[in-house]
Amino acid sequence: MDMREMRAFVAVAEEGSLSAAARRLHLSQPALSQTVSALERELGVELLVRSSTGVQATEAGLTLLNEARAVLARHDQALAALARHTATGGGVLRIGIPLELPPDLLTRPLADLAEAYPATRVRAYHLSTAAQLAALRADELDVGLVREHPIGPDLDAVQVVEERLGVLISTDHAAKIAGSDGIRLDALAGLDWVRFPRSGSPAWYDELTAILRGHGLDMGPPAPEGQALIAPVKLAAVAAGNAFALAPPDWPRPVPDGITWSPLVGHPLVRRTWVAWKTESRRRDLGHLIVALDPSSSA
């Protein structure tokens, strides 16, 4: 699910009419209808009930509506925050950003960059790790925040954050298997893992699957290639029943009723994020941002 699909669904659900939503989005009604129908097929749930008087969100649709509104608001907020760090007359610094970054990871470094290099304009792109690494090598990005350390002499990287992943699971199921210090990984056996596409970050995906399989877990159905695992998809899949999703403890999303976040006993799953850039780069503003992101530089 991408931002376009989310905006389409929210418009239809809020307007209660495909024709009104199409006018709001400046789209044709058939194109909008196809987008929403494709989204339902993608998620495997009915989101809207159609009738001669309009459309109405189902229970699953209402869940997605609340989450999609929050995602879109957060997306717009992030763009607005980045816009505050822009200025005319300077160079553009293109930064790749994955999903689920710690909320404050970029706040101070971007503020430092704006103060030190007020003429640098920051442009952010939401991309998977694989897409960021390809864009860095193609000179389409200047810096990226990636889930695996790049291989090869052409890119440098510094680890900037480490997160101990926990699990999102139905509250009823958590009550059966959670202990005082969390949930054992092998206790999730029998549940499907709501996973991201392997193509987005192959090394990180392989690390996760090796650990999960080593604890006897079923991988569940593979994620469709080319689709990001955004928060509403995670929550909808977990809420539907026989599945779990991974998330950090400071996951910047409200967890709806019926779903619980729990730590994993022993913290077997650790997600690392690196800042990566081309080795040959000599940009001073880029160097300033890297130093600001590097936790060892402030130790």
Secondary structure, DSSP 8 states (H G I E B T S, - for coil): --HHHHHHHHHHHHHT-HHHHHHHHT--HHHHHHHHHHHHHHHTS--EEEETTEEEE-HHHHHHHHHHHHHHHHHHHHHHHHHTT--TTS-EEEEEE-SS--TTTTHHHHHHHHHH-TT-EEEEEE--HHHHHHHHHTTS-SEEEESS---STTEEEEEEEEEE-EEEEEHHHHHHH-BTTBB-GGGGTTSEE----GGG-HHHHHHHHHHHHHTT----S---TT----HHHHHHHHHTSSEEEEE-TT-SS---TTEEEE-BTT---EEEEEEEEETT---HHHHHHHHHH-GGGG-
